[in-house]
Amino acid sequence: MRILVIALPGIGDALLFTPAASLIRQNLPDSEMDALVMFKGAKDIYEQTGLFNKIYYHDFFHTTRVSSLKFVLGLRGKYDVSLNIYPSNRREYNLIQFLIGAGKRGAVKYLRRDFLQAGFLNSVRLTESDLLHNVEENVALCEKLFGFKASEIPDIMLPLTEKEVRDAENFLGSEKIDRENCIVGFHAGGSTLKNHINKRWEPQKFVELGSLLIREPRAKLLIFGGNDEVNVNEEIAKAIGSENVILAKTQSIIQTAALIKRCDLFVTNDSSLMHIASAMKRKVIAVEGPLNLNYTRPWHTDYEIASLFLDCSPCFVYSPRPLICSRIDIKFKCLRELPVEMVYQKTIRLLDKKS
């Protein structure tokens, strides 16, 4: 059997499919399983796992429609089964899967805007549940599509080599950080697509939290982020104004994962790095506001949720609709009024908790 995993939505979403991919490998060991991604970070993660025979990387955002159509049609007829990972509630993803033309095309049947996004183009469908984590939804889809039953769901998969671990140690050593130091990672960024910049806690709040953590428990702060987050990271480091704040300058998502693995705790907005921290089995403080926590809470690791849990939350669901706030008092109050002291206390409590 030839299988194509279509993992187009994002880096974090691709990572959250790895437990399901592991189960496919366990239950269908003689199958060939390839993947299609459009983010370099997703490609790097999938290569690292060793789960896939081949990984196609095509940047649909920055290539012409004609070029993309030619690429997609080049895959036509090569696969017996394909599937759109969860969440993929966009007509473009469904059309790509339809054009590739596998005999069985698996996808989730979304509770919202499914028909408008051409969900009917898929032949094997699992009805979405707002009670399931993305990992669980992906596993349930694969169970239906391939006919196996998982006795338990594996961890997120992102293995590191000895060299990658050693390189992270060397970087920390160059910054005069050793095993005696308490290391707290920050990720103040996150996706900006579909107005998701409003899922971010304000940089000034990270500044205030970082200043507290440097005093007690005398933490070293590692600030993480991609190329488009350099400015906000430098702004935070400058505002804290301490030699105990280090910008984690890495060249790949795998180098980032290796440094996150050395953190004692990771404080983050909802983002791919939150899920990488989970894969590294780090303690996580997830700063959350608009999202359904059933979807994306940290998976199989020790964590706390920092949220106001307002009556209007969650207001974000999986559809192409941009993130909006319907409140008339304070827009995105769930994050704008989330106090630093609350997050600090959760951080101290989780750091003190025995693993």
BAGU-623140 format. One record per residue (C-alpha): x, y, z; residue in three letters. Coordinates in Angstrom, 1 decimal. Layout:
x = X y = Y z = Z resn = ALA
...
This chain:
x = 0.0 y = 0.0 z = 0.0 resn = MET
x = 1.3 y = 3.5 z = -0.9 resn = ARG
x = 0.2 y = 6.2 z = 1.5 resn = ILE
x = 0.5 y = 10.0 z = 1.2 resn = LEU
x = 0.2 y = 12.1 z = 4.4 resn = VAL
x = -0.7 y = 15.7 z = 3.3 resn = ILE
x = 0.5 y = 17.9 z = 6.2 resn = ALA
x = 0.1 y = 21.4 z = 4.8 resn = LEU
x = -1.4 y = 23.5 z = 7.7 resn = PRO
x = 1.7 y = 24.3 z = 9.8 resn = GLY
x = 4.8 y = 23.1 z = 11.7 resn = ILE
x = 3.0 y = 22.4 z = 14.9 resn = GLY
x = 0.1 y = 20.6 z = 13.2 resn = ASP
x = 2.6 y = 18.5 z = 11.3 resn = ALA
x = 4.4 y = 17.6 z = 14.6 resn = LEU
x = 1.0 y = 16.7 z = 16.2 resn = LEU
x = 0.5 y = 14.1 z = 13.5 resn = PHE
x = 3.6 y = 12.1 z = 14.4 resn = THR
x = 1.8 y = 9.8 z = 17.0 resn = PRO
x = -0.7 y = 8.8 z = 14.3 resn = ALA
x = 2.2 y = 8.3 z = 11.8 resn = ALA
x = 3.9 y = 6.1 z = 14.3 resn = SER
x = 0.7 y = 4.0 z = 14.6 resn = LEU
x = 0.5 y = 3.6 z = 10.8 resn = ILE
x = 4.1 y = 2.3 z = 10.8 resn = ARG
x = 3.3 y = -0.1 z = 13.6 resn = GLN
x = 0.2 y = -1.5 z = 12.1 resn = ASN
x = 1.1 y = -1.4 z = 8.4 resn = LEU
x = 4.9 y = -2.1 z = 8.4 resn = PRO
x = 5.1 y = -3.1 z = 4.8 resn = ASP
x = 3.4 y = 0.1 z = 3.5 resn = SER
x = 5.3 y = 2.9 z = 1.8 resn = GLU
x = 4.4 y = 6.2 z = 3.5 resn = MET
x = 5.3 y = 9.6 z = 2.0 resn = ASP
x = 4.5 y = 13.1 z = 3.2 resn = ALA
x = 3.7 y = 16.4 z = 1.5 resn = LEU
x = 4.5 y = 19.6 z = 3.4 resn = VAL
x = 4.9 y = 23.3 z = 2.6 resn = MET
x = 6.9 y = 24.6 z = 5.6 resn = PHE
x = 10.6 y = 23.9 z = 5.9 resn = LYS
x = 10.3 y = 23.3 z = 9.6 resn = GLY
x = 7.7 y = 20.6 z = 9.0 resn = ALA
x = 10.1 y = 19.0 z = 6.4 resn = LYS
x = 13.0 y = 19.0 z = 8.9 resn = ASP
x = 10.8 y = 17.4 z = 11.7 resn = ILE
x = 9.5 y = 14.7 z = 9.4 resn = TYR
x = 13.0 y = 13.9 z = 8.2 resn = GLU
x = 14.2 y = 13.7 z = 11.8 resn = GLN
x = 11.5 y = 11.1 z = 12.7 resn = THR
x = 12.4 y = 8.5 z = 10.1 resn = GLY
x = 8.8 y = 7.7 z = 9.7 resn = LEU
x = 8.5 y = 8.6 z = 6.0 resn = PHE
x = 10.0 y = 7.0 z = 2.9 resn = ASN
x = 9.9 y = 10.3 z = 1.0 resn = LYS
x = 9.0 y = 13.9 z = 1.9 resn = ILE
x = 7.8 y = 16.3 z = -0.8 resn = TYR
x = 8.4 y = 20.0 z = 0.1 resn = TYR
x = 6.5 y = 22.5 z = -2.0 resn = HIS
x = 6.1 y = 26.2 z = -0.9 resn = ASP
x = 2.5 y = 26.8 z = -2.1 resn = PHE
x = 2.6 y = 30.3 z = -0.7 resn = PHE
x = 5.5 y = 31.5 z = -2.8 resn = HIS
x = 5.1 y = 29.7 z = -6.1 resn = THR
x = 2.7 y = 30.4 z = -8.9 resn = THR
x = -0.6 y = 28.6 z = -9.2 resn = ARG
x = 0.5 y = 27.0 z = -12.5 resn = VAL
x = 3.7 y = 25.7 z = -10.9 resn = SER
x = 1.8 y = 24.3 z = -7.9 resn = SER
x = -0.8 y = 22.7 z = -10.1 resn = LEU
x = 1.9 y = 21.0 z = -12.2 resn = LYS
x = 3.6 y = 19.8 z = -9.0 resn = PHE
x = 0.3 y = 18.4 z = -7.6 resn = VAL
x = -0.6 y = 16.7 z = -10.8 resn = LEU
x = 2.8 y = 15.1 z = -10.8 resn = GLY
x = 1.7 y = 13.1 z = -7.8 resn = LEU
x = -1.5 y = 12.0 z = -9.4 resn = ARG
x = -2.1 y = 8.2 z = -9.5 resn = GLY
x = 0.9 y = 7.4 z = -7.3 resn = LYS
x = -1.0 y = 6.6 z = -4.1 resn = TYR
x = -3.6 y = 4.1 z = -2.9 resn = ASP
x = -4.5 y = 6.1 z = 0.2 resn = VAL
x = -4.0 y = 9.8 z = 1.1 resn = SER
x = -5.1 y = 11.8 z = 4.1 resn = LEU
x = -5.3 y = 15.5 z = 5.1 resn = ASN
x = -4.0 y = 15.8 z = 8.6 resn = ILE
x = -6.2 y = 17.5 z = 11.2 resn = TYR
x = -6.8 y = 20.5 z = 11.1 resn = PRO
x = -7.0 y = 21.1 z = 7.3 resn = SER
x = -10.3 y = 22.8 z = 6.9 resn = ASN
x = -9.6 y = 24.7 z = 3.7 resn = ARG
x = -10.9 y = 24.1 z = 0.2 resn = ARG
x = -7.3 y = 24.3 z = -1.2 resn = GLU
x = -6.2 y = 21.4 z = 0.9 resn = TYR
x = -9.2 y = 19.3 z = -0.1 resn = ASN
x = -8.7 y = 20.2 z = -3.8 resn = LEU
x = -5.1 y = 19.2 z = -3.6 resn = ILE
x = -6.0 y = 15.8 z = -2.2 resn = GLN
x = -8.7 y = 15.3 z = -4.8 resn = PHE
x = -6.3 y = 16.2 z = -7.7 resn = LEU
x = -3.7 y = 13.7 z = -6.3 resn = ILE
x = -6.4 y = 11.2 z = -6.9 resn = GLY
x = -5.7 y = 8.4 z = -4.3 resn = ALA
x = -8.4 y = 5.6 z = -4.3 resn = GLY
x = -9.2 y = 6.4 z = -0.6 resn = LYS
x = -9.0 y = 10.0 z = 0.6 resn = ARG
x = -9.2 y = 10.5 z = 4.3 resn = GLY
x = -10.2 y = 13.7 z = 6.1 resn = ALA
x = -12.1 y = 15.0 z = 9.1 resn = VAL
x = -15.7 y = 16.2 z = 8.5 resn = LYS
x = -15.6 y = 19.6 z = 10.2 resn = TYR
x = -18.5 y = 20.8 z = 12.3 resn = LEU
x = -18.3 y = 24.3 z = 10.7 resn = ARG
x = -18.0 y = 25.4 z = 7.1 resn = ARG
x = -17.2 y = 21.9 z = 5.9 resn = ASP
x = -19.3 y = 22.0 z = 2.8 resn = PHE
x = -18.1 y = 25.5 z = 1.8 resn = LEU
x = -14.5 y = 24.2 z = 2.0 resn = GLN
x = -15.3 y = 21.3 z = -0.3 resn = ALA
x = -15.0 y = 18.6 z = 2.4 resn = GLY
x = -17.3 y = 16.4 z = 0.2 resn = PHE
x = -14.3 y = 15.8 z = -2.1 resn = LEU
x = -12.9 y = 13.3 z = 0.5 resn = ASN
x = -14.1 y = 9.7 z = 0.5 resn = SER
x = -13.4 y = 8.5 z = 4.0 resn = VAL
x = -14.5 y = 10.9 z = 6.7 resn = ARG
x = -14.5 y = 11.2 z = 10.5 resn = LEU
x = -16.8 y = 13.7 z = 12.1 resn = THR
x = -14.9 y = 16.3 z = 14.1 resn = GLU
x = -15.2 y = 16.4 z = 17.9 resn = SER
x = -14.6 y = 19.5 z = 19.9 resn = ASP
x = -13.7 y = 17.3 z = 22.9 resn = LEU
x = -10.6 y = 15.7 z = 21.3 resn = LEU
x = -7.0 y = 16.9 z = 21.2 resn = HIS
x = -5.6 y = 17.3 z = 17.7 resn = ASN
x = -3.4 y = 14.2 z = 18.3 resn = VAL
x = -6.5 y = 12.1 z = 19.2 resn = GLU
x = -8.4 y = 13.4 z = 16.2 resn = GLU
x = -5.6 y = 12.4 z = 13.9 resn = ASN
x = -5.4 y = 8.9 z = 15.5 resn = VAL
x = -9.2 y = 8.4 z = 15.2 resn = ALA
x = -9.0 y = 9.4 z = 11.5 resn = LEU
x = -6.3 y = 6.9 z = 10.9 resn = CYS
x = -8.1 y = 4.1 z = 12.8 resn = GLU
x = -11.1 y = 4.6 z = 10.5 resn = LYS
x = -9.1 y = 5.0 z = 7.3 resn = LEU
x = -6.8 y = 2.0 z = 7.9 resn = PHE
x = -8.9 y = -0.3 z = 10.1 resn = GLY
x = -6.7 y = -0.7 z = 13.1 resn = PHE
x = -7.4 y = 0.1 z = 16.8 resn = LYS
x = -4.7 y = 1.8 z = 18.9 resn = ALA
x = -4.3 y = 0.3 z = 22.3 resn = SER
x = -2.6 y = 3.6 z = 23.4 resn = GLU
x = -1.5 y = 6.8 z = 21.7 resn = ILE
x = 2.3 y = 7.4 z = 21.4 resn = PRO
x = 4.1 y = 10.5 z = 22.4 resn = ASP
x = 4.9 y = 13.3 z = 19.9 resn = ILE
x = 8.0 y = 12.1 z = 18.0 resn = MET
x = 11.0 y = 14.4 z = 17.5 resn = LEU
x = 14.3 y = 12.4 z = 18.2 resn = PRO
x = 17.6 y = 14.2 z = 18.5 resn = LEU
x = 21.1 y = 12.9 z = 17.7 resn = THR
x = 24.0 y = 13.0 z = 20.1 resn = GLU
x = 25.6 y = 15.7 z = 18.0 resn = LYS
x = 22.5 y = 17.9 z = 18.2 resn = GLU
x = 22.4 y = 17.5 z = 22.0 resn = VAL
x = 26.1 y = 18.2 z = 22.2 resn = ARG
x = 25.9 y = 21.3 z = 20.0 resn = ASP
x = 23.2 y = 22.7 z = 22.3 resn = ALA
x = 25.4 y = 22.1 z = 25.4 resn = GLU
x = 28.3 y = 23.9 z = 23.6 resn = ASN
x = 26.1 y = 26.9 z = 22.9 resn = PHE
x = 25.0 y = 27.1 z = 26.5 resn = LEU
x = 28.6 y = 26.7 z = 27.7 resn = GLY
x = 29.6 y = 29.6 z = 25.5 resn = SER
x = 26.9 y = 31.7 z = 27.3 resn = GLU
x = 28.2 y = 30.5 z = 30.7 resn = LYS
x = 25.1 y = 28.4 z = 31.4 resn = ILE
x = 25.7 y = 25.1 z = 33.1 resn = ASP
x = 23.7 y = 22.3 z = 34.7 resn = ARG
x = 23.5 y = 24.2 z = 38.0 resn = GLU
x = 21.5 y = 27.0 z = 36.4 resn = ASN
x = 17.7 y = 27.1 z = 36.3 resn = CYS
x = 16.9 y = 27.7 z = 32.6 resn = ILE
x = 13.5 y = 29.1 z = 31.6 resn = VAL
x = 12.6 y = 29.3 z = 27.9 resn = GLY
x = 10.3 y = 32.0 z = 26.5 resn = PHE
x = 8.4 y = 32.1 z = 23.2 resn = HIS
x = 6.6 y = 35.4 z = 22.8 resn = ALA
x = 5.8 y = 34.9 z = 19.2 resn = GLY
x = 3.5 y = 32.6 z = 17.2 resn = GLY
x = 1.7 y = 32.6 z = 13.9 resn = SER
x = 0.4 y = 35.8 z = 12.4 resn = THR
x = -1.8 y = 34.1 z = 9.7 resn = LEU
x = -5.6 y = 34.6 z = 10.0 resn = LYS
x = -5.1 y = 37.4 z = 12.6 resn = ASN
x = -3.5 y = 34.9 z = 15.0 resn = HIS
x = -1.1 y = 37.6 z = 16.2 resn = ILE
x = -3.9 y = 38.2 z = 18.7 resn = ASN
x = -3.2 y = 34.9 z = 20.3 resn = LYS
x = 0.0 y = 36.4 z = 21.7 resn = ARG
x = 0.5 y = 37.6 z = 25.2 resn = TRP
x = 1.9 y = 41.1 z = 25.1 resn = GLU
x = 5.8 y = 41.4 z = 24.9 resn = PRO
x = 5.7 y = 43.8 z = 27.9 resn = GLN
x = 4.1 y = 41.0 z = 30.0 resn = LYS
x = 7.0 y = 38.7 z = 29.1 resn = PHE
x = 9.4 y = 41.5 z = 30.1 resn = VAL
x = 7.7 y = 41.8 z = 33.5 resn = GLU
x = 7.7 y = 38.0 z = 34.0 resn = LEU
x = 11.3 y = 37.6 z = 32.9 resn = GLY
x = 12.4 y = 40.3 z = 35.4 resn = SER
x = 10.7 y = 38.4 z = 38.2 resn = LEU
x = 12.2 y = 35.1 z = 37.2 resn = LEU
x = 15.7 y = 36.5 z = 37.1 resn = ILE
x = 15.4 y = 37.7 z = 40.7 resn = ARG
x = 13.7 y = 34.5 z = 42.0 resn = GLU
x = 14.5 y = 31.6 z = 41.2 resn = PRO
x = 17.6 y = 33.4 z = 39.7 resn = ARG
x = 16.8 y = 31.9 z = 36.3 resn = ALA
x = 18.7 y = 32.2 z = 33.1 resn = LYS
x = 16.2 y = 33.1 z = 30.3 resn = LEU
x = 16.5 y = 31.7 z = 26.8 resn = LEU
x = 14.3 y = 33.6 z = 24.3 resn = ILE
x = 13.2 y = 31.6 z = 21.3 resn = PHE
x = 11.6 y = 32.5 z = 18.0 resn = GLY
x = 11.9 y = 32.5 z = 14.2 resn = GLY
x = 13.4 y = 35.0 z = 11.8 resn = ASN
x = 10.1 y = 37.0 z = 11.8 resn = ASP
x = 10.3 y = 37.3 z = 15.6 resn = GLU
x = 13.8 y = 38.7 z = 16.0 resn = VAL
x = 12.6 y = 42.2 z = 16.7 resn = ASN
x = 10.1 y = 41.3 z = 19.4 resn = VAL
x = 12.7 y = 39.0 z = 21.0 resn = ASN
x = 15.4 y = 41.8 z = 21.0 resn = GLU
x = 12.8 y = 44.2 z = 22.4 resn = GLU
x = 12.1 y = 41.9 z = 25.3 resn = ILE
x = 15.8 y = 41.2 z = 26.0 resn = ALA
x = 16.7 y = 44.9 z = 25.9 resn = LYS
x = 13.8 y = 45.9 z = 28.2 resn = ALA
x = 14.8 y = 43.3 z = 30.8 resn = ILE
x = 18.3 y = 44.5 z = 30.5 resn = GLY
x = 20.2 y = 41.7 z = 32.1 resn = SER
x = 23.1 y = 39.5 z = 31.2 resn = GLU
x = 21.0 y = 36.6 z = 32.2 resn = ASN
x = 18.8 y = 36.9 z = 29.1 resn = VAL
x = 20.1 y = 35.1 z = 26.1 resn = ILE
x = 18.7 y = 35.1 z = 22.6 resn = LEU
x = 18.5 y = 31.5 z = 21.3 resn = ALA
x = 19.9 y = 32.1 z = 17.8 resn = LYS
x = 19.5 y = 28.8 z = 15.9 resn = THR
x = 19.6 y = 27.9 z = 12.3 resn = GLN
x = 16.9 y = 25.2 z = 12.2 resn = SER
x = 13.9 y = 23.9 z = 14.1 resn = ILE
x = 16.0 y = 20.9 z = 15.2 resn = ILE
x = 18.6 y = 23.1 z = 16.8 resn = GLN
x = 15.8 y = 25.0 z = 18.5 resn = THR
x = 14.4 y = 21.7 z = 19.8 resn = ALA
x = 17.8 y = 20.7 z = 21.2 resn = ALA
x = 18.0 y = 23.9 z = 23.2 resn = LEU
x = 14.4 y = 23.7 z = 24.4 resn = ILE
x = 15.3 y = 20.2 z = 25.7 resn = LYS
x = 17.8 y = 21.9 z = 28.1 resn = ARG
x = 15.2 y = 24.2 z = 29.6 resn = CYS
x = 13.7 y = 23.4 z = 33.0 resn = ASP
x = 10.5 y = 25.1 z = 32.0 resn = LEU
x = 9.1 y = 26.7 z = 28.8 resn = PHE
x = 6.7 y = 29.7 z = 28.9 resn = VAL
x = 4.9 y = 30.1 z = 25.6 resn = THR
x = 2.0 y = 31.3 z = 23.6 resn = ASN
x = 0.1 y = 28.7 z = 21.6 resn = ASP
x = 2.6 y = 27.8 z = 18.9 resn = SER
x = 4.7 y = 25.1 z = 17.3 resn = SER
x = 7.4 y = 25.6 z = 19.9 resn = LEU
x = 4.9 y = 24.8 z = 22.6 resn = MET
x = 4.4 y = 21.4 z = 21.0 resn = HIS
x = 8.2 y = 21.0 z = 20.5 resn = ILE
x = 8.6 y = 21.6 z = 24.2 resn = ALA
x = 6.0 y = 18.9 z = 24.8 resn = SER
x = 7.9 y = 16.5 z = 22.5 resn = ALA
x = 11.1 y = 17.3 z = 24.6 resn = MET
x = 9.1 y = 16.4 z = 27.8 resn = LYS
x = 9.7 y = 19.9 z = 29.2 resn = ARG
x = 7.5 y = 21.5 z = 31.8 resn = LYS
x = 5.3 y = 24.0 z = 30.0 resn = VAL
x = 3.3 y = 27.1 z = 30.9 resn = ILE
x = 0.8 y = 27.6 z = 28.0 resn = ALA
x = -0.5 y = 31.1 z = 27.8 resn = VAL
x = -3.9 y = 30.7 z = 26.3 resn = GLU
x = -6.9 y = 32.8 z = 25.5 resn = GLY
x = -9.2 y = 32.3 z = 22.4 resn = PRO
x = -8.5 y = 28.6 z = 21.7 resn = LEU
x = -10.3 y = 25.5 z = 22.7 resn = ASN
x = -7.8 y = 23.9 z = 25.0 resn = LEU
x = -9.1 y = 20.4 z = 24.1 resn = ASN
x = -7.5 y = 21.0 z = 20.7 resn = TYR
x = -4.0 y = 22.1 z = 21.4 resn = THR
x = -3.0 y = 21.7 z = 25.1 resn = ARG
x = 0.5 y = 20.4 z = 25.7 resn = PRO
x = 0.6 y = 16.7 z = 25.0 resn = TRP
x = 2.0 y = 14.0 z = 27.3 resn = HIS
x = 4.1 y = 16.4 z = 29.4 resn = THR
x = 3.8 y = 18.3 z = 32.7 resn = ASP
x = 2.1 y = 21.6 z = 32.2 resn = TYR
x = -0.1 y = 24.3 z = 33.5 resn = GLU
x = -2.6 y = 26.5 z = 31.5 resn = ILE
x = -2.4 y = 30.3 z = 32.2 resn = ALA
x = -5.8 y = 31.6 z = 31.2 resn = SER
x = -8.6 y = 33.8 z = 32.5 resn = LEU
x = -11.1 y = 31.1 z = 31.3 resn = PHE
x = -13.7 y = 33.8 z = 30.3 resn = LEU
x = -17.3 y = 32.9 z = 29.6 resn = ASP
x = -16.7 y = 33.9 z = 25.9 resn = CYS
x = -13.9 y = 31.5 z = 25.5 resn = SER
x = -13.1 y = 29.6 z = 23.4 resn = PRO
x = -14.0 y = 31.8 z = 20.4 resn = CYS
x = -11.6 y = 30.2 z = 17.8 resn = PHE
x = -12.6 y = 27.1 z = 15.9 resn = VAL
x = -11.0 y = 25.3 z = 12.9 resn = TYR
x = -12.2 y = 27.1 z = 9.8 resn = SER
x = -10.7 y = 29.6 z = 7.3 resn = PRO
x = -12.3 y = 32.5 z = 9.3 resn = ARG
x = -9.7 y = 34.8 z = 10.8 resn = PRO
x = -9.6 y = 35.1 z = 14.6 resn = LEU
x = -11.9 y = 37.8 z = 15.8 resn = ILE
x = -13.2 y = 39.1 z = 19.1 resn = CYS
x = -16.8 y = 39.9 z = 19.6 resn = SER
x = -16.4 y = 41.6 z = 23.0 resn = ARG
x = -17.4 y = 45.2 z = 23.2 resn = ILE
x = -15.5 y = 46.2 z = 26.4 resn = ASP
x = -11.9 y = 45.0 z = 25.8 resn = ILE
x = -10.9 y = 43.2 z = 22.6 resn = LYS
x = -9.1 y = 40.0 z = 23.3 resn = PHE
x = -9.5 y = 40.5 z = 27.0 resn = LYS
x = -8.6 y = 36.9 z = 27.6 resn = CYS
x = -5.0 y = 37.8 z = 26.9 resn = LEU
x = -4.8 y = 41.6 z = 27.4 resn = ARG
x = -5.9 y = 41.2 z = 31.1 resn = GLU
x = -4.1 y = 38.0 z = 31.9 resn = LEU
x = -1.9 y = 39.1 z = 34.8 resn = PRO
x = 1.8 y = 38.6 z = 35.1 resn = VAL
x = 1.5 y = 37.6 z = 38.7 resn = GLU
x = -0.7 y = 34.6 z = 37.8 resn = MET
x = 1.7 y = 33.3 z = 35.3 resn = VAL
x = 4.7 y = 33.9 z = 37.6 resn = TYR
x = 3.0 y = 31.9 z = 40.4 resn = GLN
x = 2.2 y = 29.0 z = 38.0 resn = LYS
x = 5.8 y = 29.1 z = 36.8 resn = THR
x = 7.2 y = 28.9 z = 40.4 resn = ILE
x = 4.8 y = 26.1 z = 41.3 resn = ARG
x = 5.7 y = 24.0 z = 38.3 resn = LEU
x = 9.4 y = 24.6 z = 38.7 resn = LEU
x = 9.1 y = 23.4 z = 42.4 resn = ASP
x = 7.0 y = 20.4 z = 41.4 resn = LYS
x = 9.0 y = 17.1 z = 41.4 resn = LYS
x = 9.1 y = 15.4 z = 38.1 resn = SER
